[in-house]
Amino acid sequence: MFMKLCLIVGGIAGCGGVALGALIAHAFKARLEPAALATLATVSQYLLIHGLLLVAIGAWLRHMPEALSLRIAAGLIMLGIFCFCGGLSVSILGGLRAAGSVAPVGGTALMAGWLVLAWIGLVRL
């Protein structure tokens, strides 16, 4: 079930990254300030990168379904996507500036997810 969740969230994140990139290039260019466009471009990149990472973890879980460390890494990546990408997007596009305050939590979760993967490589493989 968790493997399926990784694939679903990863696919949605990847789609969101592509869609946001298209919106930045076409619809938002005339409506948003350069700093906001740059932030959204970062969000788009992070969605693409971490969506792909979740798909890879989902595939890895197929071969190691009981690997708690992989589940922890994926959970941190999902939390990071939600807080970092979601927080910044809602802050800029929704006008709710306070939502951006969760971005550092998301960034920390993304880094922690990558470090858990490094730990798996160091200790488990």
NORHU-V619538 format. One record per helix or strand of 3 or more residues. SS is the DSSP state (A for helix, B for strand). FROM is the first residue (numbers start at 1). TO is the last residue. If there is no record, write none. Layout:
ss=SS from=FROM to=TO
ss=SS from=FROM to=TO
This chain:
ss=A from=2 to=25
ss=A from=34 to=63
ss=A from=68 to=93
ss=A from=97 to=124
